[in-house]
Amino acid sequence: MKTTDFGNTGLEITRLGLGLAEISRQERSKVVEEADRVLNAALDGGINFLDTAACYGRTEEIIGATVAHRRDEYILATKCGHTTDDGDRGTPWTEHKSWTGAAVSESIDRSLRRLQTDHLDIVQLHSCDVDVLENGEVIEALAQARDAGKTRFIGYSGDNAAARWAVDSGLFDSLQTSFNLVEQHARTKGLFEAAEARGMGVIIKRPVANGAWGKGRSPYEYADEYFRRAQIMEGTGPLPQAPEDPILLALGFVLAQPQVDTIIVGTHNPLHLSSNIEMVTHQLPIPTETVDALQRRFEEADDGWFQLT
């Protein structure tokens, strides 16, 4: 699979990464078995970027249990700032947010243990607000972890004003932010260009917009706005030279943005994973005319849309 320079970090990262929130949402009796298949299939298929978080249930532990022995084959990123009760002590996805330096340091140490590794490649602050960033305590904790060799690089994961603050600060090595066919504000508001000017690696979350394109209704309430926007943008007629597969269209659109280094797509289905790898490896790029049309439609339809996370 094609790789690209990840900002100024010196890392070579695959254009397709694996987002790992999904695996902790499966039936507990099957989660390790399914994750084992998906994670090893991803590495065997050429993906070298795994993205997780402290708050994704048991996901860090599952990664450690299934692919820690292949640690030199992948770039490993996690996020800190949220934690979850899990296992016998509570319910997965019951989140607690603690934006203190001590909590961030503890989270990083816990991630190292769970992931069964002596270092992380990227640790990202997980969507904290501007006031937390301005306080500086959590950023200092990240920098101390980097200085101690616990992580090679530090990043920010989030959107809107906080993402812009993180980029403009010059304190972070990477940015993870939302971008897709129906959420293009990182492009239209100059966030991509600012990150590129800082030499930051750019990771895209939600690149397929929950599959909104080509579907009439969202199965998830939190994705309703994606589907509403898709209907508006699709309502102006067929896209020129667009691929028939809406997932290929979505992936191709995001990867056509010159500042984007990698996209994270989550799945617990090995067949879906194989299809994603095939598309990114053999069916891109999509036509420039299609990309241009999607950009024009978003700009014409955007009547004050807020940036979706």
N, C-alpha and C positions, 0 to 999 in steps of 0.2 A: 504494500500500500504506500502511496505517496506520502512523504513527510515534508515538513516545512520548518524553517527556523522559528523558534518560539520567542519572539521579541529579541531582546538582547541577552537572554539567559544562556545561550549556547546549547540549549536542549533542541533536539530534533524530534518533533511531535507529529503523529499521524493526523491527517485531516479529519478522520473520524475517530472519536473517542467514545468510551462507554460510560454513561451515567448510571450510577448504581443505587439510586433511591428506590427503584422498582423492586429489587430483589427482596427487600425486607418486608414488602407488602403481601407476599405470597403466604400460602398455608404453611404454618410452622412445621408440619410434618414433612414438607417437601422442600423447604427453602434452601437447605444446604445442598441437597442433591441437584436441584435446578440451578443454583448459583454455580456449582462446580462445573456443570456442563457449559453454561453460558460464558463464564470467565475464561475457562481454558479454550473454548472455541474462539473467543475474541482474540486471545493471544496467538492461537494457531492461525487465525485469519489475517494476522498482520497488525492488529490494533495495538498501540503501545501506550495509550493514555487511559487511565482509570480515575474517575472522579467520584468521590464519596463525601460523607460528612459525619460528624459526631452524632448528629440527631437523626440519622437514617436507621433507627432501630438497631438491629444486630448486624448491620451491613459490614462494619469494619471487622468485627469478629469473623464473619463469614469469609471475607476476603483473606484474612490471615489463615483461616483453616483450609482454604482451597488453593490459593496460588502464591502463598508466601515463599514456597520453594522455587518460584520462578521470578523472584524479585528483580533480578538484573534485566528482565525483559520488558519492564514497563515503567513509565513515569507515573508516580502515585501522588494524587492530590486529595487533600481532605479539607474540611471547613470546621471552624470552631466558633463558639459563641452560643450555640444552642446545644442542649443535651436532652436525652429522653430517658424516662423510666422504661424499663424493658424487662423481659424475662419473667421470672416468678414474682418480681417485686412490683410490677406495674404493667401498664399497657403501652405497647409501642406507639410512638408518635404523640405521647403526652409530653409537650415540650416545655423546657425551662430555659430562659434566656438570662445570661449573667455577663454583663459587659464590664468585667473587671480584669485587670492584668493577671491576678491570681487564678481566676477561672479559666482564662485563655491558656495559661501555662499548664494548669492541671489537665485541660482538655487535650492539649498536644501530647502530654505524657501518656494519657489514657489511650489516645489514638495509636501511638507507637506500640503500646502493649497489645492492643486489640489486633492491629495489623501485622504483628509479629515481624517488625522491621526495626532497624536501628536508625533509620532516617526517613524523612518524607521529602519529596521533591518540591511540593508546593503546599503551604498552609494558607487558607483564605479566611478572612473575616466573613462571617455568614450574614450578610444583609443588615448590618447595624446602621443606625441613622447618623446623620451628619454630626449631631451633638456628641455622640460617642467617638467619632473620628477626631473631632476637634479637641476633645479632652486629652487624647494622645496616649492614655494608659494602655489600651489594648494593642496599639501599634508598637509601643515600646516592648510589650511582652512578646510580640511576634519577632521583633528585631533581636531580642535576647535569645529566642529559640534558634534563630538563624545563626547567630554568633556562636552558639553552643553546638552547632552541627546537627541539631534535631531536624531542621528543614533547610533545604538549599535555597529556596526562594519564598517570598511572601506575596500574597495577593488579596484582592478584594472581590467579593462576589455580591452583586446587587445591581440596582437600577436607579434611575432618576437622579436627584440632586446628590445623593451620597456617592453614587458611582462617579459623577463628575468631580466631586471633591477628591475622591481617592486618586483619580487620574491626575488632576491638576497638582496634587500635593507632591508628586515625584517620589513618594515613599514606597510605592509598591512595584513589584516586578510583573504582575499580571492582573488582568481584569476578566472576570466572568460576568456576562450580562445577557439579558434577553434580547433576542433578535429573530425575526422570521418574516414570512410574507406579509402578515397583517400587523406586525409590530416592528416598525423600521426607524424608530426615533434615535437609536444609537447612530444611525447613518445621517438622518436629516438634521439632527441637532449637533453634529460635529463630535460626538463622543469617540467614534472610531479614529478620526483624524488626530484628536488630542492624544489618544492612547498610543497611536503609532509614533507621534512626535516624541513621546516619552520613552520609546523603545520597549513598551509593554507587550507581553504576549496576550493575545485575545482569545478567550474561550467563550463559545456561545451556548447558552442554555435555551431550552424550548425551541429548537430549530424547526420542528415540524408543526408547531402551534397546535399541539394536541390533535393533529389530523383534521384541522378545521376545513381546509380547502377541499371542495368537492362534496361536502356533507352538509345536510340541511340543519342538523340539530346536534347540540353538544350532549354527550352522556355524562358530563361532569359540570356541575354548577359553576365551579371556579373558572371554567374555560368558556363560559357563555359569551363573553365579549370577543374572544377570538372568532367564534362562529358568526357572531353578528357582523363583525368587520369583513369576514370572508364573503358573506352573502352580498354585502354592499359592493365589494371589489369585483366579485364574479358577475354581478348584475349588469356590467357594461359590455358583456359579450365575451366570446372566446379569446384566449390569449394567443398571440401569434407564435407559431411553431412550438407550442408548449408540449412537453411529453404527456402521454396519457396518464401515467401513474402520478397521483398527487404527492406521494412521498418523494419520488424522484424530483418532482418540481420543487418541493420545499427544500430538500437537501441541496439541490443545484443552485437555487436562488441564494441561499445563505453562503455557500462556499464560493459564489461568484464575487463576493465582496472582498476587495484586495487586502483589507486589514485583518480579516478573520483567519486565525491560525488553525483552530480545531473546533468541532462541534461535538457536543455530548448528547447521545441518543440512548435512552434507557429502554431495556427490554428484559424480560425473563424467558423469552421464547427463542430458542436457538434458530428456528426457521426465519424469524424476523431479523435476527442478527445477521444471518447469512445473506439475506436479501439486501440489507443495508450495506454490508461490505461489498457485495457485487455491484450495487449502484455506484458507490463512491469510487470503486476501483476501476470499473469498466464503462460506466454510462455517463460520465461527466466530461466536459462541462455541458450545461444546457445552453441553447442559443442565446446570444447577446440580446436579440430582439425580445425574447421572453423576459429576461431580467429587466430590461429597460421599461417594458410595459408594466411590470409589477411595481416598479419604483414610481412611475407616473401615476398609476391608479391609487397607490397609497397616498401620495402627496395631494392628489385631487380630492380624495375622500376625507382626508384628515381635517376635521372641523374643530380641532381642539382636543383630539383624543389624548388621553394620558398614557404614559408608558406603562404597559402591562408587565408584570413581574412573572 
